Amino acid sequence: MNPLYDRLFGIHAGKDTPFLHLAGGETITHDAFLRMAAKLAHVLVAQGLAPGDRLAAQIEKSPEALALYAACAQAGVVFLPLNTAYTEGELSYFIENSGAKLVVGDPGRAEDLKTMVESLGAALMTLGGDGSGTLMAEAEGQPEAFETVARSEDDLAAFLYTSGTTGRSKGAMLSQKNLLSNAETLLAHWRFTAEDVLLHALPIFHTHGLFVATNILLLSGGAMIFLPKFDLDQMIAQMPRATSLMGVPTFYTRLLGDARFDRDLTKGMRLFISGSAPLLAETHVRFEERTGHRILERYGMTETNMNTSNPYDGERRAGTVGLALPGVEVKVCDPETGAELPRGEVGILEVRGDNVFQGYWQMPEKTAAELRTDGFFITGDLATQGEDGYVTIVGRGKDLIISGGFNIYPKEIELVLDDAPGVLESAVIGAPHPDFGESVIAVVVPEAGASPDEAALAALCKKELARFKHPRKFVVLPELPRNTMGKVQKNVLREAYQGAFEG
């Protein structure tokens, strides 16, 4: 028995119903997809991977990349998808920390990665967005059936790394139960069926595109229009074939910026879902006026998948993330004492349910600090909950920035900037951005007599950090605002620069 594989993938064996519609017109059936995954599972075993071993994948979105996820589930291998924007230095940390036995990377980076990967005791295979590379070459000739490895619902299925406030990313351990229970809840809550066709333009290296969108469509037996990335023309061309869309706020602001996106184009759609970053109330209003549809906003995290959602039937309330999902408990607590606060008061949101992760890989102290013994996870998000149960996220602890759906912790960027020539210290904040929800501002204080070069700082960030972490604006100040205890007052900076990206 292997609950994750059996429920998501195995139920489709022999089914010639469509699963993936590709931009070029090709369709891959559920059964063809499973046969591809079985071949890959044989490759993993041939590479010496055993149940519980980790596989790190930094690869472009493709049917083969998705089949690698299925192959890992079938072989009992823990799947670790990584953002394609991560630099070699960032990738090195993830490989070393996770103890990944096999790394799958892009063919174009093979020479750069080979020495680093092998120095960490891992093997390297390649997979391109077009299906090229050593992984699929090795899969040729392999059997199209694989004996599924027995696993329990408590066995780990995946790692997802989330940024750390000290610059150290944390590996969130997700079990089969975590992934499967959340997918089953969302399937029912959002009313997905085998008749659904999801317009899928999200990346598949984080929870939204992989463990939410893909898992739900697998459970339902529906199909996905599987686009490599968000492309406005492709989204508009494909939408008449779709019934649903899961996106980040950027998707919706860009669609609204095109006159072709109207009621006629969306008449066959039943559901638009948004998450990963706050959606402006103005966007809700404009979207409903343009299409007649009301966006359903929800709230989740790397460590928990989805926790709350506005209702399918009932009021989808702009500015809130809705109600606790069935099987998920939420409460707003005093950040100092942990005591639950009365409804309407602002505090730290805590959540509990089968969706909550198992802890952080090899970080017992961090796990103990954020995952209570009674199962509640301290999200670090500031929230209120109304008397009717609707949750509103009002801010984030630890100064987390969410830009275009990606989590960014300022400390990671500050560590890079503080080491730059001529920089005494820095403070990184997020400011509202009409397209990305938030974007990054770097405030730097120069050393005495120095004058930091903005272009040089930008180049340094480009070298050391993934693109989504790059500051979009640099500000030079003689000193940072501090309280009486010497702590930098980032709230003062946020207030000063909240309109930096307006107009």
Backbone hydrogen bonds, N-H to C=O, Kabsch-Sander energy under -0.5 kcal/mol:
donor,donor_aa,acceptor,acceptor_aa,energy
6,D,2,N,-3.3
7,R,3,P,-2.5
8,L,4,L,-2.3
9,F,5,Y,-2.2
10,G,5,Y,-3.0
11,I,6,D,-0.9
12,H,9,F,-2.3
13,A,10,G,-1.6
15,K,12,H,-2.3
19,F,28,I,-2.3
20,L,28,I,-2.3
21,H,19,F,-0.5
21,H,224,M,-3.3
22,L,20,L,-0.6
22,L,26,E,-3.2
23,A,226,F,-0.6
25,G,22,L,-2.1
28,I,20,L,-2.7
29,T,27,T,-0.5
30,H,17,T,-2.3
31,D,15,K,-2.3
33,F,29,T,-2.2
34,L,30,H,-2.0
35,R,31,D,-2.1
36,M,32,A,-1.9
37,A,33,F,-2.2
38,A,34,L,-2.3
39,K,35,R,-1.7
40,L,36,M,-1.8
41,A,37,A,-2.3
42,H,38,A,-1.8
43,V,39,K,-1.5
44,L,40,L,-2.3
45,V,41,A,-2.0
46,A,42,H,-2.3
47,Q,43,V,-1.6
48,G,45,V,-1.8
49,L,44,L,-2.2
52,G,76,G,-2.7
53,D,50,A,-2.5
55,L,78,V,-2.6
56,A,102,L,-2.3
57,A,80,L,-2.7
58,Q,104,V,-2.6
59,I,57,A,-0.6
66,L,62,S,-1.9
67,A,63,P,-2.2
68,L,64,E,-1.5
69,Y,65,A,-1.1
70,A,66,L,-1.5
71,A,67,A,-2.5
72,C,68,L,-2.3
73,A,69,Y,-2.0
74,Q,70,A,-2.3
75,A,71,A,-2.2
76,G,72,C,-0.9
77,V,72,C,-2.1
78,V,53,D,-2.9
79,F,77,V,-0.5
79,F,157,A,-2.3
80,L,55,L,-2.6
82,L,57,A,-2.7
86,Y,83,N,-1.5
91,L,87,T,-2.7
92,S,88,E,-2.4
93,Y,89,G,-1.4
94,F,90,E,-1.7
95,I,91,L,-2.4
96,E,92,S,-2.4
97,N,93,Y,-3.1
98,S,94,F,-2.2
99,G,95,I,-1.4
100,A,95,I,-1.3
101,K,54,R,-2.4
102,L,54,R,-1.2
103,V,123,A,-2.9
104,V,56,A,-2.9
105,G,103,V,-0.6
105,G,125,M,-2.5
106,D,58,Q,-0.5
109,R,106,D,-1.9
110,A,107,P,-1.2
113,L,109,R,-2.3
114,K,110,A,-2.4
115,T,111,E,-0.6
116,M,112,D,-0.5
117,V,113,L,-3.1
118,E,114,K,-2.5
119,S,115,T,-1.9
120,L,116,M,-0.9
120,L,117,V,-0.8
121,G,118,E,-1.6
122,A,117,V,-1.9
123,A,101,K,-2.2
125,M,103,V,-2.6
127,L,105,G,-2.5
128,G,132,S,-2.7
131,G,128,G,-2.1
135,L,126,T,-2.5
137,A,133,G,-1.5
138,E,134,T,-2.3
139,A,135,L,-1.3
140,E,136,M,-1.2
142,Q,139,A,-2.2
148,T,146,F,-0.8
149,V,74,Q,-2.8
151,R,1,M,-2.7
155,D,152,S,-1.5
157,A,174,L,-3.1
158,A,174,L,-2.0
159,F,79,F,-2.0
160,L,172,A,-1.6
162,T,170,K,-2.7
167,G,164,G,-1.7
169,S,167,G,-0.6
170,K,162,T,-3.3
172,A,160,L,-2.8
172,A,170,K,-0.9
173,M,171,G,-0.5
173,M,359,G,-2.6
174,L,158,A,-2.8
174,L,172,A,-0.6
175,S,173,M,-0.5
176,Q,155,D,-2.2
177,K,153,E,-2.8
179,L,175,S,-1.9
180,L,176,Q,-2.7
181,S,177,K,-2.6
182,N,178,N,-1.2
183,A,179,L,-1.9
184,E,180,L,-2.4
185,T,181,S,-2.0
186,L,182,N,-2.5
187,L,183,A,-2.3
188,A,184,E,-1.6
189,H,185,T,-2.5
190,W,186,L,-2.7
191,R,188,A,-0.6
192,F,187,L,-1.9
196,D,193,T,-1.7
198,L,223,A,-2.6
199,L,244,S,-2.9
200,H,198,L,-1.0
200,H,225,I,-2.3
201,A,199,L,-0.7
210,L,206,H,-1.9
212,V,207,T,-1.5
213,A,208,H,-2.4
214,T,209,G,-0.9
215,N,210,L,-1.2
216,I,212,V,-2.0
217,L,213,A,-1.9
218,L,214,T,-2.3
219,L,215,N,-2.4
220,S,216,I,-2.4
221,G,217,L,-1.4
222,G,217,L,-1.0
223,A,196,D,-2.3
224,M,19,F,-2.9
225,I,198,L,-2.9
226,F,21,H,-2.3
226,F,224,M,-1.0
227,L,200,H,-2.4
227,L,225,I,-1.1
235,M,231,D,-3.0
236,I,232,L,-2.2
237,A,233,D,-2.3
238,Q,234,Q,-2.6
239,M,235,M,-1.5
241,R,238,Q,-2.0
242,A,239,M,-1.7
243,T,197,V,-3.0
244,S,197,V,-1.6
245,L,271,L,-1.8
246,M,199,L,-0.8
247,G,273,I,-2.5
251,F,248,V,-1.5
252,Y,248,V,-1.0
253,T,249,P,-2.3
254,R,250,T,-2.1
255,L,251,F,-2.2
256,L,252,Y,-2.3
257,G,253,T,-0.8
258,D,255,L,-1.8
261,F,258,D,-1.7
262,D,260,R,-1.0
263,R,290,R,-0.7
266,T,262,D,-1.7
267,K,264,D,-0.9
269,M,266,T,-1.6
270,R,243,T,-3.4
271,L,243,T,-1.4
273,I,245,L,-2.8
274,S,296,L,-2.5
275,G,247,G,-1.5
280,L,278,P,-0.5
283,T,280,L,-0.6
284,H,280,L,-1.6
285,V,281,A,-2.1
286,R,282,E,-2.6
287,F,283,T,-2.4
288,E,284,H,-2.2
289,E,285,V,-2.4
290,R,286,R,-2.2
291,T,287,F,-2.6
292,G,287,F,-0.5
292,G,288,E,-2.0
295,I,293,H,-0.5
296,L,272,F,-3.0
297,E,295,I,-0.7
298,R,274,S,-1.9
299,Y,308,T,-2.1
301,M,305,N,-2.1
304,T,301,M,-0.8
305,N,301,M,-2.3
307,N,299,Y,-3.1
308,T,299,Y,-1.7
309,S,323,L,-2.4
310,N,297,E,-2.1
317,R,315,E,-1.0
318,A,316,R,-0.6
320,T,317,R,-1.8
321,V,391,V,-3.0
322,G,391,V,-0.5
323,L,309,S,-2.1
325,L,307,N,-2.7
328,V,325,L,-2.4
329,E,352,R,-3.1
331,K,350,E,-2.1
333,C,331,K,-0.5
333,C,348,I,-2.8
334,D,339,A,-2.9
338,G,334,D,-2.6
341,L,332,V,-3.2
344,G,385,Q,-1.5
345,E,342,P,-1.8
347,G,383,A,-2.1
348,I,333,C,-2.7
349,L,381,D,-2.9
350,E,331,K,-2.9
351,V,377,F,-1.9
352,R,329,E,-2.2
356,V,353,G,-1.6
357,F,303,E,-2.2
358,Q,173,M,-3.0
361,W,171,G,-3.1
363,M,360,Y,-1.9
367,T,363,M,-2.5
368,A,364,P,-2.5
369,A,365,E,-1.7
370,E,366,K,-1.3
371,L,367,T,-2.7
372,R,370,E,-0.6
372,R,376,F,-2.8
375,G,372,R,-1.9
377,F,351,V,-3.4
378,I,370,E,-3.0
379,T,349,L,-2.0
379,T,377,F,-0.9
380,G,349,L,-0.5
382,L,395,G,-1.6
383,A,347,G,-2.9
384,T,392,T,-2.1
386,G,390,Y,-2.6
389,G,386,G,-2.1
391,V,322,G,-3.2
392,T,384,T,-2.7
394,V,382,L,-2.2
394,V,392,T,-0.6
395,G,382,L,-1.4
397,G,380,G,-3.6
399,D,396,R,-0.9
400,L,397,G,-1.3
401,I,408,I,-3.0
403,S,401,I,-0.6
403,S,406,F,-2.3
404,G,402,I,-0.5
404,G,436,F,-3.0
406,F,403,S,-1.9
408,I,401,I,-3.0
412,E,409,Y,-1.3
413,I,409,Y,-0.7
413,I,410,P,-0.6
414,E,410,P,-2.8
415,L,411,K,-2.3
416,V,412,E,-0.8
417,L,413,I,-2.4
418,D,414,E,-2.9
419,D,415,L,-0.7
419,D,416,V,-0.6
420,A,417,L,-1.7
423,V,420,A,-1.8
424,L,422,G,-0.6
424,L,445,V,-3.1
425,E,445,V,-1.3
427,A,443,V,-2.6
429,I,441,I,-2.4
431,A,439,S,-2.2
433,H,437,G,-1.4
437,G,433,H,-1.7
438,E,436,F,-1.5
439,S,431,A,-2.0
441,I,429,I,-2.7
442,A,473,K,-2.7
443,V,427,A,-2.9
443,V,441,I,-0.6
444,V,442,A,-0.6
444,V,475,V,-3.0
445,V,425,E,-2.9
447,E,422,G,-2.2
450,A,447,E,-2.5
454,E,452,P,-0.6
457,L,453,D,-2.3
458,A,454,E,-2.6
459,A,455,A,-2.2
460,L,456,A,-2.1
461,C,457,L,-2.3
462,K,458,A,-2.1
463,K,459,A,-1.8
464,E,460,L,-2.2
465,L,461,C,-2.6
469,K,466,A,-2.0
470,H,467,R,-1.8
472,R,440,V,-2.7
473,K,440,V,-1.0
475,V,442,A,-2.8
477,L,444,V,-2.2
477,L,475,V,-0.5
483,N,487,K,-2.1
486,G,483,N,-2.1
489,Q,481,P,-2.7
490,K,488,V,-1.4
492,V,489,Q,-0.8
493,L,489,Q,-1.3
494,R,490,K,-2.9
495,E,491,N,-2.0
496,A,492,V,-2.1
497,Y,493,L,-2.0
498,Q,494,R,-0.6
498,Q,495,E,-0.6
500,A,497,Y,-1.9
502,E,499,G,-1.6
